[in-house]
Amino acid sequence: MQVQKELFTSEWGVRNDVKHLVDALQNKLPAMGMVKNANKNRCLEKFRKAQNVTYDIFNNGLCNRGKSLKVLGLKKDDLPLPEYYGRDSYFPGNWERIEFLVSEAFTPIVRAAAIEQGIIRG
Protein backbone atom coordinates (compact mmCIF):
# COMPACT_ATOMS: atom_id res chain seq x y z
CA MET A 1 0.00 0.00 0.00
CA GLN A 2 2.87 2.36 0.76
CA VAL A 3 4.27 1.88 -2.76
CA GLN A 4 0.94 2.85 -4.30
CA LYS A 5 0.70 5.94 -2.10
CA GLU A 6 4.19 7.01 -3.20
CA LEU A 7 3.18 6.51 -6.84
CA PHE A 8 0.43 9.09 -6.64
CA THR A 9 2.10 11.70 -4.47
CA SER A 10 3.10 14.80 -6.35
CA GLU A 11 5.41 17.75 -6.12
CA TRP A 12 4.48 21.01 -7.81
CA GLY A 13 1.82 19.27 -9.86
CA VAL A 14 4.06 16.45 -11.11
CA ARG A 15 3.02 13.00 -9.90
CA ASN A 16 5.77 10.49 -9.16
CA ASP A 17 4.49 8.13 -11.85
CA VAL A 18 5.20 10.70 -14.60
CA LYS A 19 8.23 12.47 -13.11
CA HIS A 20 10.62 10.53 -15.35
CA LEU A 21 8.58 11.63 -18.39
CA VAL A 22 8.71 15.28 -17.30
CA ASP A 23 12.49 15.03 -16.91
CA ALA A 24 12.85 13.55 -20.41
CA LEU A 25 10.53 16.16 -21.94
CA GLN A 26 12.38 19.04 -20.29
CA ASN A 27 15.50 18.01 -22.20
CA LYS A 28 13.58 18.62 -25.44
CA LEU A 29 12.51 22.16 -24.52
CA PRO A 30 14.41 25.27 -25.61
CA ALA A 31 15.84 27.55 -22.94
CA MET A 32 13.43 30.29 -24.03
CA GLY A 33 10.44 30.61 -26.30
CA MET A 34 8.36 28.15 -28.27
CA VAL A 35 9.52 24.68 -29.26
CA LYS A 36 10.91 24.21 -32.75
CA ASN A 37 8.28 23.18 -35.27
CA ALA A 38 5.41 23.94 -32.91
CA ASN A 39 2.89 22.78 -35.54
CA LYS A 40 4.44 19.30 -35.62
CA ASN A 41 5.13 19.26 -31.87
CA ARG A 42 1.79 20.52 -30.58
CA CYS A 43 1.74 18.34 -27.48
CA LEU A 44 5.29 19.33 -26.57
CA GLU A 45 4.37 23.01 -26.94
CA LYS A 46 1.28 22.47 -24.77
CA PHE A 47 3.50 20.74 -22.20
CA ARG A 48 5.87 23.74 -22.23
CA LYS A 49 3.01 26.17 -21.62
CA ALA A 50 1.41 23.96 -18.95
CA GLN A 51 4.72 23.56 -17.15
CA ASN A 52 5.21 27.34 -17.09
CA VAL A 53 1.72 27.84 -15.64
CA THR A 54 2.27 25.08 -13.08
CA TYR A 55 5.51 26.72 -11.97
CA ASP A 56 3.73 30.06 -11.65
CA ILE A 57 0.95 28.54 -9.54
CA PHE A 58 3.34 27.11 -6.96
CA ASN A 59 6.01 29.80 -7.09
CA ASN A 60 3.95 33.00 -7.46
CA GLY A 61 0.39 32.02 -6.56
CA LEU A 62 -0.59 32.46 -10.24
CA CYS A 63 0.22 36.16 -10.26
CA ASN A 64 2.05 36.17 -13.59
CA ARG A 65 0.20 33.71 -15.83
CA GLY A 66 -3.43 33.79 -14.74
CA LYS A 67 -4.72 34.08 -18.30
CA SER A 68 -2.61 31.09 -19.38
CA LEU A 69 -4.32 28.80 -16.87
CA LYS A 70 -6.70 27.63 -19.60
CA VAL A 71 -3.94 25.35 -20.96
CA LEU A 72 -4.61 23.14 -17.92
CA GLY A 73 -8.36 23.35 -18.42
CA LEU A 74 -8.75 25.06 -15.04
CA LYS A 75 -10.15 28.41 -13.96
CA LYS A 76 -8.62 30.61 -11.30
CA ASP A 77 -11.77 30.19 -9.20
CA ASP A 78 -11.18 26.40 -9.19
CA LEU A 79 -7.96 26.84 -7.24
CA PRO A 80 -8.15 27.71 -3.53
CA LEU A 81 -5.17 30.07 -3.73
CA PRO A 82 -4.10 32.27 -0.81
CA GLU A 83 -5.93 35.59 -0.65
CA TYR A 84 -5.66 38.75 1.41
CA TYR A 85 -8.81 40.59 2.42
CA GLY A 86 -7.52 43.97 3.50
CA ARG A 87 -5.29 44.22 6.56
CA ASP A 88 -7.28 42.07 8.91
CA SER A 89 -8.13 38.90 7.04
CA TYR A 90 -6.16 36.27 5.17
CA PHE A 91 -7.06 32.93 3.57
CA PRO A 92 -3.92 30.75 3.47
CA GLY A 93 -5.12 28.63 0.55
CA ASN A 94 -5.48 24.87 0.37
CA TRP A 95 -2.22 23.71 -1.18
CA GLU A 96 -3.09 20.01 -0.99
CA ARG A 97 -6.22 20.65 -3.04
CA ILE A 98 -4.28 22.82 -5.50
CA GLU A 99 -1.64 20.08 -5.82
CA PHE A 100 -4.34 17.51 -6.57
CA LEU A 101 -6.17 19.64 -9.14
CA VAL A 102 -3.01 20.67 -10.96
CA SER A 103 -1.54 17.17 -11.04
CA GLU A 104 -4.80 15.72 -12.40
CA ALA A 105 -4.82 18.33 -15.18
CA PHE A 106 -1.08 18.19 -15.91
CA THR A 107 -0.60 14.40 -16.08
CA PRO A 108 -2.56 13.82 -19.33
CA ILE A 109 -0.61 16.67 -20.96
CA VAL A 110 2.66 15.04 -19.92
CA ARG A 111 1.59 11.65 -21.26
CA ALA A 112 0.42 13.10 -24.60
CA ALA A 113 3.72 14.94 -25.07
CA ALA A 114 5.72 11.82 -24.16
CA ILE A 115 3.79 9.78 -26.73
CA GLU A 116 4.24 12.47 -29.39
CA GLN A 117 7.99 12.59 -28.75
CA GLY A 118 8.38 8.79 -28.80
CA ILE A 119 9.37 8.52 -25.14
CA ILE A 120 6.53 6.08 -24.44
CA ARG A 121 4.16 4.16 -26.68
CA GLY A 122 0.52 5.15 -26.87
C-alpha distance (Angstrom), angle and dihedral (degrees) to the residues before:
residue distance angle dihedral
M1 . . .
Q2 3.79 . .
V3 3.82 90.8 .
Q4 3.80 91.2 54.1
K5 3.80 91.5 48.6
E6 3.81 90.2 52.3
L7 3.81 89.9 49.8
F8 3.78 93.0 60.7
T9 3.78 100.4 38.8
S10 3.77 113.4 107.5
E11 3.75 141.2 -159.8
W12 3.79 119.9 -152.0
G13 3.79 91.0 -15.1
V14 3.81 96.0 -50.3
R15 3.79 114.0 115.9
N16 3.80 117.7 -145.0
D17 3.80 91.7 -118.3
V18 3.83 91.5 63.1
K19 3.82 100.3 31.7
H20 3.81 91.9 101.0
L21 3.82 89.2 53.1
V22 3.81 91.8 50.6
D23 3.80 90.1 50.9
A24 3.82 91.3 51.0
L25 3.81 92.6 46.2
Q26 3.80 92.7 49.4
N27 3.80 88.6 61.1
K28 3.82 88.4 60.5
L29 3.81 95.0 52.8
P30 3.80 123.3 95.2
A31 3.79 118.7 -119.3
M32 3.81 89.5 -114.0
G33 3.77 137.4 10.1
M34 3.78 134.1 6.4
V35 3.79 124.3 -20.2
K36 3.79 117.7 -97.6
N37 3.79 113.2 -92.0
A38 3.80 93.1 11.9
N39 3.83 90.5 -178.6
K40 3.80 91.4 59.8
N41 3.81 93.7 37.3
R42 3.80 99.9 46.3
C43 3.79 95.8 143.8
L44 3.80 91.9 48.7
E45 3.82 90.1 50.7
K46 3.81 90.2 48.9
F47 3.81 88.6 49.8
R48 3.82 89.9 52.0
K49 3.80 92.0 51.6
A50 3.81 93.2 43.8
Q51 3.79 91.6 49.4
N52 3.81 90.9 51.8
V53 3.81 91.1 50.7
T54 3.81 91.6 46.3
Y55 3.79 90.4 52.2
D56 3.80 90.4 49.5
I57 3.81 92.0 50.7
F58 3.79 94.0 55.1
N59 3.80 98.8 32.9
N60 3.83 102.4 38.8
G61 3.80 105.5 15.0
L62 3.83 89.0 -110.1
C63 3.79 93.6 -63.1
N64 3.81 96.3 135.9
R65 3.81 106.3 36.9
G66 3.79 106.4 30.7
K67 3.80 93.2 132.9
S68 3.81 91.0 51.0
L69 3.80 92.2 59.1
K70 3.81 89.6 95.7
V71 3.82 89.4 78.4
L72 3.82 86.3 73.5
G73 3.79 92.1 45.5
L74 3.80 90.7 -117.6
K75 3.78 133.6 120.8
K76 3.78 124.5 -139.6
D77 3.81 89.4 -116.9
D78 3.83 89.1 59.1
L79 3.80 91.0 64.4
P80 3.82 118.8 74.1
L81 3.81 92.9 -141.6
P82 3.81 122.4 172.9
E83 3.80 113.8 -86.1
Y84 3.78 136.1 -172.9
Y85 3.79 119.5 -143.1
G86 3.77 103.2 -164.2
R87 3.80 119.3 -65.5
D88 3.76 98.9 -46.7
S89 3.78 106.9 48.1
Y90 3.78 135.4 54.2
F91 3.81 133.9 173.4
P92 3.82 108.4 -154.9
G93 3.80 94.5 -155.5
N94 3.77 128.5 -124.4
W95 3.79 104.2 -94.7
E96 3.80 94.7 178.0
R97 3.80 89.7 57.4
I98 3.81 91.5 45.3
E99 3.82 89.8 49.7
F100 3.80 90.7 51.8
L101 3.81 95.5 46.9
V102 3.79 94.3 46.2
S103 3.80 94.8 45.6
E104 3.82 91.5 49.5
A105 3.82 90.3 51.8
F106 3.82 96.1 40.5
T107 3.82 99.7 47.1
P108 3.85 96.9 68.9
I109 3.82 89.4 48.5
V110 3.81 90.1 52.6
R111 3.81 92.4 48.6
A112 3.82 93.2 48.0
A113 3.81 91.5 50.5
A114 3.81 91.7 47.1
I115 3.81 90.7 52.0
E116 3.81 91.8 46.9
Q117 3.81 91.3 50.9
G118 3.82 93.7 46.7
I119 3.79 95.0 -114.4
I120 3.81 91.6 124.1
R121 3.78 133.2 11.0
G122 3.78 120.2 -108.2
